[in-house]
Amino acid sequence: MGIAERKRKEKQARIDLIKKSASFVFQKKGFEATKIEDIADRAEISKATIYQYFKSKNDLFYDIMQERLTNLNRAFAEICARQEDPETTMMRIMDRMLEFSIEESDIYHLVTALKITEIKKLLSPDKAGHLREIMASNLRQVERVIQGGIDNGVFRRIDAKVGAIIFWNMFMGIIQFQENRLDAGKKDYRRSTLEAANELIMAGLK
């Protein structure tokens, strides 16, 4: 490995550490209450190191959110590109959403806790608009799956957008409810409850 490549990897490792630490602190303390010092303490680095890569706490927040939400959006697109039957596609999307809520729990809870009006206050109009567009695109992909099922005669005729909103809110409601009841060492009912709920939604769509 050359010197330039080693420096590039070291830089990326520091950026990843900062993002991971910030995600944890944002979720635990809330965005407003979090200070750069808190993130630096969590990462065990100096404030100056963070400012080498991010101009402000808001820029750090945006960078984290847009990266993780874009990755989720791409995963949804890959699922939809398989062109499987709509029921299977909806189940795969739900599975990926569940994986995201577990693997990226800090980001997931930030997304579900923040209101659009709060995001507008935190970020510039272009950055806030970008995050809104990514989140709207995720919802539209679910809507297109439902509309495809309607067009192919698999689902009955409904407002596909409303169906997508119901599906999305069903997921978030179950995750919140089950997480509140989740005890260490006890059985995790998130997946089984989501599967049962998805079956009910599919039955309602037919």
C-alpha positions in Angstrom: 0.0 0.0 0.0 1.4 3.4 -1.0 1.6 6.4 1.3 -1.3 8.2 -0.6 -3.6 5.2 -0.3 -2.8 4.7 3.4 -3.5 8.4 4.1 -6.8 8.2 2.2 -7.9 5.2 4.3 -6.9 6.8 7.5 -8.9 9.9 6.6 -11.9 7.9 5.7 -11.6 5.9 9.0 -11.6 9.2 10.9 -14.7 10.4 9.0 -16.5 7.2 9.6 -15.6 7.3 13.3 -17.0 10.9 13.6 -20.2 10.0 11.8 -20.8 6.9 13.9 -20.1 8.8 17.1 -22.3 11.7 16.0 -25.2 9.4 15.1 -25.1 7.8 18.6 -25.0 11.1 20.4 -27.7 12.7 18.2 -30.0 9.9 18.9 -29.3 9.7 22.7 -29.3 13.5 23.5 -31.3 14.9 20.6 -29.8 17.2 17.9 -30.3 20.5 19.7 -28.8 19.3 23.0 -25.8 17.8 21.3 -22.5 19.8 21.2 -19.5 19.1 19.1 -17.6 18.5 22.4 -20.0 15.6 23.0 -19.2 14.0 19.7 -15.5 14.5 20.2 -15.7 12.9 23.6 -17.6 9.9 22.2 -15.0 9.5 19.4 -12.1 10.2 21.7 -10.7 12.9 19.4 -10.4 16.6 19.5 -13.0 19.2 18.4 -10.4 20.5 15.9 -10.3 17.1 14.2 -14.0 17.1 13.6 -13.8 20.6 12.2 -11.2 19.4 9.7 -13.9 17.5 8.0 -17.2 19.2 8.8 -17.9 22.9 9.0 -20.6 22.6 11.6 -22.8 20.3 13.6 -25.5 20.9 11.0 -23.3 19.9 8.1 -22.3 16.7 10.0 -26.0 15.9 10.6 -26.8 16.4 6.9 -23.9 14.3 5.7 -24.9 11.4 7.9 -28.6 11.6 7.0 -28.2 11.9 3.2 -25.6 9.1 3.1 -27.7 6.5 5.0 -31.0 7.4 3.4 -29.5 7.3 -0.1 -28.2 3.8 0.7 -31.6 2.7 1.8 -33.1 4.3 -1.3 -30.7 2.3 -3.5 -31.5 -0.9 -1.7 -35.3 -0.3 -2.4 -34.5 0.4 -6.1 -32.6 -2.9 -6.3 -35.4 -4.8 -4.8 -38.0 -3.3 -7.2 -35.7 -3.9 -10.2 -36.1 -7.7 -9.6 -39.6 -7.4 -10.9 -41.0 -10.1 -8.7 -44.7 -10.3 -7.8 -45.9 -7.3 -5.8 -46.4 -9.3 -2.6 -42.9 -10.6 -2.6 -41.5 -7.2 -3.4 -43.5 -5.6 -0.5 -42.1 -8.3 1.9 -38.6 -7.7 0.7 -39.0 -3.9 1.2 -40.3 -4.5 4.7 -37.4 -6.8 5.5 -34.9 -4.2 4.3 -36.6 -1.5 6.4 -36.4 -3.8 9.4 -32.7 -4.4 8.8 -32.2 -0.6 8.5 -34.0 0.1 11.7 -31.7 -2.4 13.5 -28.4 -1.9 11.7 -28.8 1.9 11.5 -30.9 2.3 14.6 -29.4 5.7 15.5 -30.3 7.1 12.1 -33.7 5.4 12.0 -34.7 7.0 15.3 -33.4 10.3 14.1 -35.5 10.1 11.0 -38.7 9.1 12.7 -38.3 11.6 15.6 -37.6 14.7 13.5 -40.4 16.6 11.9 -40.0 18.2 8.4 -40.4 21.6 10.0 -37.5 20.9 12.3 -35.3 19.7 9.4 -36.0 22.9 7.6 -34.8 24.9 10.6 -31.6 22.8 10.9 -30.5 22.9 7.3 -30.3 25.2 4.3 -33.2 25.0 1.9 -31.3 23.0 -0.7 -30.1 20.4 1.9 -33.4 20.1 3.6 -35.1 19.7 0.2 -32.6 17.0 -0.7 -33.4 15.0 2.4 -37.1 15.4 1.8 -36.7 14.2 -1.8 -34.9 11.1 -0.7 -37.5 10.2 1.9 -40.3 11.0 -0.6 -38.6 8.7 -3.2 -38.6 5.8 -0.7 -42.4 6.3 -0.3 -42.9 6.6 -4.1 -41.1 3.2 -4.6 -43.6 1.5 -2.4 -46.4 3.4 -4.2 -45.2 2.1 -7.6 -45.1 -1.5 -6.3 -48.7 -1.2 -5.2 -49.8 0.6 -8.4 -48.1 -2.2 -10.4 -50.1 -4.8 -8.5 -53.3 -2.8 -9.3 -52.4 -2.6 -13.0 -51.7 -6.3 -13.2 -55.0 -7.2 -11.5 -53.3 -8.6 -8.3 -54.5 -5.8 -6.1 -57.9 -4.2 -6.1 -58.2 -0.6 -7.2 -57.3 1.8 -4.4 -55.3 5.0 -4.2 -51.7 3.6 -4.4 -50.2 6.6 -2.6 -52.6 6.1 0.4 -51.7 2.4 0.4 -48.0 3.3 0.6 -48.5 5.7 3.4 -50.5 3.1 5.4 -47.8 0.5 4.7 -45.1 2.9 5.9 -46.9 4.0 9.0 -47.8 0.4 9.9 -44.1 -0.4 9.9 -43.1 2.5 12.1 -45.9 2.0 14.5 -45.1 -1.7 15.0 -41.3 -1.0 15.4 -42.0 1.7 18.0 -44.5 -0.5 19.9 -42.3 -3.6 19.9 -39.1 -1.7 20.8 -40.9 -0.3 23.8 -41.6 -3.8 24.9 -38.2 -5.3 24.0 -36.3 -6.6 27.0 -32.7 -7.9 27.0 -32.7 -11.7 26.6 -36.4 -11.8 25.7 -37.8 -12.9 22.3 -37.8 -10.2 19.7 -41.3 -10.0 18.1 -40.6 -7.2 15.6 -40.2 -9.5 12.5 -43.1 -11.8 13.3 -45.4 -8.9 14.0 -44.4 -7.2 10.8 -45.0 -10.3 8.8 -48.4 -10.8 10.3 -49.3 -7.1 9.6 -48.0 -7.4 6.1 -50.2 -10.4 5.5 -53.2 -8.4 6.7 -52.3 -5.5 4.4 -51.9 -7.8 1.4 -55.3 -9.4 2.1 -56.8 -5.9 2.2 -55.2 -5.0 -1.1 -56.7 -8.0 -2.9 
